[in-house]
Amino acid sequence: MDEKTMELVGIAASIAGHCRPCFLYHFKQAKKLGVTMDDITEVVDFANRISAAGDKGMYEFALKQLKKKDG
């Protein structure tokens, strides 16, 4: 995998992992490598959708567990 793609993956992973220092690191590295703001924005939006779906799924899972009688 080339360096630009690795940094885009790093950006996506940092968003999914809610890690601000990781995001800043990979964002700066991507810019140094010449990754376009359009590509970075696309990855940020994509990772946000994935993260939001996981967050919603976890919330629904927790609610389901709260409704169980045996806990």
Number of C-alpha atoms within 10 A of each C-alpha: 5 6 12 18 12 14 22 23 16 20 27 25 19 21 21 18 13 13 12 11 10 16 21 13 14 21 20 13 19 23 14 10 12 9 18 12 12 9 12 18 12 14 19 21 14 13 20 16 13 14 18 12 12 13 13 11 12 12 12 12 11 11 11 11 12 11 9 8 6 6 7
